[in-house]
Amino acid sequence: MDGMNTDRRATLGCGTLILIALIVIIFSKGGTNELKDELRKSTSKLDNLEKAISDQSARLDSVRSVVEQQTREIASLKEALQN
């Protein structure tokens, strides 16, 4: 014991870490149904958000078109008043 280095640390190899990860995965399977349900709900919410964004984009395009038309009409009226 006198000649042993007491400052050495234990290290885990890559295989050991993989084995630990596999054990954790195997024993944590209990909540997969809940995770699937949450994922399904989140996916549904994302789909709803995408549809809402698409609807808002269409409305914005419509409003933009009206504003552009009104801008052209105002420019035409300005020109008519200046002549």
NUVO-607177 format. One record per atom (N, C-alpha, C): residue number from 1; atom name; x, y, z. Coordinates in steps of 0.2 Angstrom, whole numbers, m for minus. Each point is the difference from the previous one (the first is absolute). Example, Ala and Ser with C-alpha at 12.3 -4.5 7.8 and 13.67 -1.06 7.14 Angstrom:
2
{num=1; atome=N; east=66; north=m28; up=39}
{num=1; atome=CA; east=m4; north=6; up=0}
{num=1; atome=C; east=4; north=6; up=0}
{num=2; atome=N; east=m2; north=5; up=m4}
{num=2; atome=CA; east=4; north=6; up=1}
{num=2; atome=C; east=m4; north=5; up=3}
This chain:
83
{num=1; atome=N; east=4; north=m6; up=0}
{num=1; atome=CA; east=m4; north=6; up=0}
{num=1; atome=C; east=4; north=6; up=0}
{num=2; atome=N; east=6; north=0; up=2}
{num=2; atome=CA; east=5; north=6; up=1}
{num=2; atome=C; east=1; north=2; up=m7}
{num=3; atome=N; east=1; north=m4; up=m5}
{num=3; atome=CA; east=2; north=2; up=m7}
{num=3; atome=C; east=m6; north=2; up=m4}
{num=4; atome=N; east=m6; north=m1; up=2}
{num=4; atome=CA; east=m6; north=1; up=m4}
{num=4; atome=C; east=m1; north=8; up=m1}
{num=5; atome=N; east=m2; north=2; up=m6}
{num=5; atome=CA; east=m2; north=7; up=m1}
{num=5; atome=C; east=m7; north=1; up=2}
{num=6; atome=N; east=m2; north=4; up=5}
{num=6; atome=CA; east=m7; north=1; up=2}
{num=6; atome=C; east=m3; north=5; up=m3}
{num=7; atome=N; east=3; north=3; up=m5}
{num=7; atome=CA; east=m3; north=6; up=m4}
{num=7; atome=C; east=m3; north=m3; up=m6}
{num=8; atome=N; east=0; north=m6; up=m2}
{num=8; atome=CA; east=m3; north=m3; up=m6}
{num=8; atome=C; east=m8; north=0; up=0}
{num=9; atome=N; east=m3; north=1; up=m5}
{num=9; atome=CA; east=m7; north=1; up=m1}
{num=9; atome=C; east=m2; north=m6; up=m4}
{num=10; atome=N; east=m6; north=m3; up=1}
{num=10; atome=CA; east=m3; north=m5; up=m4}
{num=10; atome=C; east=m3; north=3; up=m6}
{num=11; atome=N; east=0; north=m3; up=m6}
{num=11; atome=CA; east=m3; north=3; up=m6}
{num=11; atome=C; east=m4; north=m5; up=m3}
{num=12; atome=N; east=m5; north=2; up=m3}
{num=12; atome=CA; east=m5; north=m5; up=m3}
{num=12; atome=C; east=2; north=0; up=m8}
{num=13; atome=N; east=0; north=m6; up=m2}
{num=13; atome=CA; east=1; north=0; up=m8}
{num=13; atome=C; east=m6; north=1; up=m4}
{num=14; atome=N; east=0; north=0; up=m6}
{num=14; atome=CA; east=m5; north=1; up=m4}
{num=14; atome=C; east=m5; north=m5; up=0}
{num=15; atome=N; east=2; north=m7; up=0}
{num=15; atome=CA; east=m4; north=m5; up=1}
{num=15; atome=C; east=m4; north=0; up=6}
{num=16; atome=N; east=3; north=2; up=6}
{num=16; atome=CA; east=m4; north=0; up=6}
{num=16; atome=C; east=m5; north=6; up=0}
{num=17; atome=N; east=1; north=5; up=m3}
{num=17; atome=CA; east=m5; north=5; up=m1}
{num=17; atome=C; east=m6; north=m2; up=m4}
{num=18; atome=N; east=2; north=m3; up=m5}
{num=18; atome=CA; east=m6; north=m3; up=m5}
{num=18; atome=C; east=m4; north=m5; up=4}
{num=19; atome=N; east=3; north=m4; up=4}
{num=19; atome=CA; east=m3; north=m5; up=4}
{num=19; atome=C; east=m5; north=3; up=5}
{num=20; atome=N; east=3; north=6; up=3}
{num=20; atome=CA; east=m5; north=3; up=5}
{num=20; atome=C; east=m5; north=4; up=m3}
{num=21; atome=N; east=1; north=2; up=m6}
{num=21; atome=CA; east=m6; north=3; up=m4}
{num=21; atome=C; east=m5; north=m5; up=m2}
{num=22; atome=N; east=2; north=m6; up=m2}
{num=22; atome=CA; east=m5; north=m5; up=m2}
{num=22; atome=C; east=m4; north=m2; up=6}
{num=23; atome=N; east=3; north=m1; up=6}
{num=23; atome=CA; east=m3; north=m1; up=6}
{num=23; atome=C; east=m6; north=5; up=2}
{num=24; atome=N; east=2; north=6; up=m1}
{num=24; atome=CA; east=m4; north=6; up=1}
{num=24; atome=C; east=m6; north=0; up=m4}
{num=25; atome=N; east=1; north=m2; up=m7}
{num=25; atome=CA; east=m5; north=0; up=m5}
{num=25; atome=C; east=m5; north=m6; up=2}
{num=26; atome=N; east=3; north=m6; up=1}
{num=26; atome=CA; east=m4; north=m5; up=2}
{num=26; atome=C; east=m5; north=1; up=6}
{num=27; atome=N; east=3; north=3; up=5}
{num=27; atome=CA; east=m4; north=1; up=6}
{num=27; atome=C; east=m5; north=6; up=0}
{num=28; atome=N; east=1; north=4; up=m5}
{num=28; atome=CA; east=m4; north=6; up=0}
{num=28; atome=C; east=m6; north=0; up=m5}
{num=29; atome=N; east=m1; north=m6; up=m3}
{num=29; atome=CA; east=m6; north=m1; up=m5}
{num=29; atome=C; east=m6; north=1; up=3}
{num=30; atome=N; east=m1; north=1; up=7}
{num=30; atome=CA; east=m7; north=0; up=3}
{num=30; atome=C; east=m4; north=6; up=m3}
{num=31; atome=N; east=3; north=6; up=m1}
{num=31; atome=CA; east=m3; north=6; up=m2}
{num=31; atome=C; east=m1; north=1; up=m7}
{num=32; atome=N; east=1; north=m5; up=m4}
{num=32; atome=CA; east=0; north=1; up=m8}
{num=32; atome=C; east=m7; north=2; up=m2}
{num=33; atome=N; east=m5; north=m3; up=2}
{num=33; atome=CA; east=m7; north=2; up=m2}
{num=33; atome=C; east=m2; north=7; up=2}
{num=34; atome=N; east=2; north=2; up=6}
{num=34; atome=CA; east=m1; north=7; up=1}
{num=34; atome=C; east=4; north=5; up=m4}
{num=35; atome=N; east=6; north=m2; up=m2}
{num=35; atome=CA; east=4; north=4; up=m4}
{num=35; atome=C; east=m3; north=0; up=m7}
{num=36; atome=N; east=m2; north=m6; up=m3}
{num=36; atome=CA; east=m3; north=0; up=m6}
{num=36; atome=C; east=m7; north=5; up=0}
{num=37; atome=N; east=m4; north=m1; up=5}
{num=37; atome=CA; east=m5; north=5; up=0}
{num=37; atome=C; east=1; north=7; up=0}
{num=38; atome=N; east=6; north=2; up=4}
{num=38; atome=CA; east=2; north=7; up=0}
{num=38; atome=C; east=2; north=2; up=m7}
{num=39; atome=N; east=4; north=m5; up=m3}
{num=39; atome=CA; east=3; north=2; up=m6}
{num=39; atome=C; east=m6; north=1; up=m5}
{num=40; atome=N; east=m5; north=m4; up=0}
{num=40; atome=CA; east=m6; north=0; up=m4}
{num=40; atome=C; east=m3; north=7; up=1}
{num=41; atome=N; east=m1; north=2; up=6}
{num=41; atome=CA; east=m4; north=6; up=1}
{num=41; atome=C; east=5; north=6; up=m2}
{num=42; atome=N; east=6; north=0; up=1}
{num=42; atome=CA; east=4; north=5; up=m3}
{num=42; atome=C; east=0; north=0; up=m7}
{num=43; atome=N; east=0; north=m5; up=m4}
{num=43; atome=CA; east=0; north=0; up=m7}
{num=43; atome=C; east=m7; north=3; up=m2}
{num=44; atome=N; east=m5; north=m2; up=3}
{num=44; atome=CA; east=m7; north=3; up=m2}
{num=44; atome=C; east=0; north=7; up=1}
{num=45; atome=N; east=3; north=3; up=6}
{num=45; atome=CA; east=1; north=7; up=1}
{num=45; atome=C; east=4; north=3; up=m5}
{num=46; atome=N; east=5; north=m3; up=m2}
{num=46; atome=CA; east=5; north=3; up=m6}
{num=46; atome=C; east=m4; north=0; up=m6}
{num=47; atome=N; east=m4; north=m5; up=m2}
{num=47; atome=CA; east=m4; north=0; up=m6}
{num=47; atome=C; east=m5; north=6; up=0}
{num=48; atome=N; east=m3; north=1; up=6}
{num=48; atome=CA; east=m5; north=5; up=1}
{num=48; atome=C; east=3; north=7; up=m1}
{num=49; atome=N; east=6; north=1; up=3}
{num=49; atome=CA; east=4; north=6; up=m1}
{num=49; atome=C; east=2; north=1; up=m7}
{num=50; atome=N; east=2; north=m5; up=m4}
{num=50; atome=CA; east=2; north=1; up=m7}
{num=50; atome=C; east=m6; north=2; up=m4}
{num=51; atome=N; east=m6; north=m3; up=2}
{num=51; atome=CA; east=m6; north=2; up=m4}
{num=51; atome=C; east=m2; north=7; up=1}
{num=52; atome=N; east=1; north=2; up=7}
{num=52; atome=CA; east=m2; north=7; up=2}
{num=52; atome=C; east=5; north=5; up=m4}
{num=53; atome=N; east=6; north=m2; up=0}
{num=53; atome=CA; east=5; north=4; up=m3}
{num=53; atome=C; east=m1; north=1; up=m8}
{num=54; atome=N; east=m2; north=m5; up=m3}
{num=54; atome=CA; east=m2; north=0; up=m7}
{num=54; atome=C; east=m6; north=4; up=m1}
{num=55; atome=N; east=m5; north=m1; up=4}
{num=55; atome=CA; east=m6; north=5; up=0}
{num=55; atome=C; east=2; north=7; up=0}
{num=56; atome=N; east=4; north=2; up=5}
{num=56; atome=CA; east=2; north=7; up=1}
{num=56; atome=C; east=4; north=2; up=m5}
{num=57; atome=N; east=4; north=m4; up=m3}
{num=57; atome=CA; east=4; north=2; up=m6}
{num=57; atome=C; east=m4; north=2; up=m6}
{num=58; atome=N; east=m6; north=m4; up=m1}
{num=58; atome=CA; east=m4; north=1; up=m5}
{num=58; atome=C; east=m4; north=7; up=1}
{num=59; atome=N; east=m2; north=1; up=6}
{num=59; atome=CA; east=m3; north=6; up=2}
{num=59; atome=C; east=4; north=6; up=m1}
{num=60; atome=N; east=7; north=m1; up=2}
{num=60; atome=CA; east=4; north=5; up=m1}
{num=60; atome=C; east=1; north=2; up=m7}
{num=61; atome=N; east=1; north=m5; up=m5}
{num=61; atome=CA; east=0; north=1; up=m7}
{num=61; atome=C; east=m5; north=4; up=m3}
{num=62; atome=N; east=m6; north=m2; up=3}
{num=62; atome=CA; east=m6; north=4; up=m2}
{num=62; atome=C; east=0; north=7; up=2}
{num=63; atome=N; east=2; north=1; up=6}
{num=63; atome=CA; east=0; north=7; up=2}
{num=63; atome=C; east=5; north=4; up=m3}
{num=64; atome=N; east=6; north=m3; up=m2}
{num=64; atome=CA; east=5; north=3; up=m3}
{num=64; atome=C; east=m2; north=2; up=m7}
{num=65; atome=N; east=m4; north=m4; up=m4}
{num=65; atome=CA; east=m2; north=1; up=m6}
{num=65; atome=C; east=m5; north=6; up=0}
{num=66; atome=N; east=m4; north=1; up=5}
{num=66; atome=CA; east=m5; north=5; up=1}
{num=66; atome=C; east=4; north=7; up=1}
{num=67; atome=N; east=5; north=m1; up=4}
{num=67; atome=CA; east=4; north=6; up=2}
{num=67; atome=C; east=4; north=3; up=m7}
{num=68; atome=N; east=2; north=m5; up=m4}
{num=68; atome=CA; east=4; north=2; up=m6}
{num=68; atome=C; east=m5; north=3; up=m5}
{num=69; atome=N; east=m6; north=m3; up=0}
{num=69; atome=CA; east=m5; north=3; up=m5}
{num=69; atome=C; east=m2; north=7; up=3}
{num=70; atome=N; east=m1; north=1; up=6}
{num=70; atome=CA; east=m1; north=7; up=3}
{num=70; atome=C; east=5; north=5; up=m1}
{num=71; atome=N; east=7; north=m3; up=0}
{num=71; atome=CA; east=5; north=5; up=m1}
{num=71; atome=C; east=1; north=2; up=m7}
{num=72; atome=N; east=m2; north=m4; up=m5}
{num=72; atome=CA; east=0; north=2; up=m7}
{num=72; atome=C; east=m6; north=5; up=m1}
{num=73; atome=N; east=m5; north=m1; up=3}
{num=73; atome=CA; east=m6; north=4; up=m1}
{num=73; atome=C; east=2; north=7; up=3}
{num=74; atome=N; east=3; north=0; up=6}
{num=74; atome=CA; east=2; north=7; up=3}
{num=74; atome=C; east=5; north=3; up=m4}
{num=75; atome=N; east=5; north=m3; up=m3}
{num=75; atome=CA; east=5; north=3; up=m5}
{num=75; atome=C; east=m4; north=2; up=m6}
{num=76; atome=N; east=m5; north=m3; up=m2}
{num=76; atome=CA; east=m3; north=2; up=m6}
{num=76; atome=C; east=m4; north=6; up=1}
{num=77; atome=N; east=m3; north=1; up=6}
{num=77; atome=CA; east=m4; north=6; up=2}
{num=77; atome=C; east=4; north=6; up=1}
{num=78; atome=N; east=6; north=m2; up=3}
{num=78; atome=CA; east=5; north=6; up=1}
{num=78; atome=C; east=2; north=3; up=m7}
{num=79; atome=N; east=2; north=m5; up=m4}
{num=79; atome=CA; east=2; north=2; up=m7}
{num=79; atome=C; east=m6; north=4; up=m3}
{num=80; atome=N; east=m6; north=m2; up=1}
{num=80; atome=CA; east=m6; north=4; up=m3}
{num=80; atome=C; east=m1; north=7; up=3}
{num=81; atome=N; east=1; north=0; up=6}
{num=81; atome=CA; east=0; north=7; up=4}
{num=81; atome=C; east=5; north=5; up=m2}
{num=82; atome=N; east=6; north=m3; up=m2}
{num=82; atome=CA; east=6; north=4; up=m2}
{num=82; atome=C; east=m1; north=3; up=m7}
{num=83; atome=N; east=m4; north=m3; up=m4}
{num=83; atome=CA; east=m1; north=2; up=m7}
{num=83; atome=C; east=m5; north=5; up=0}
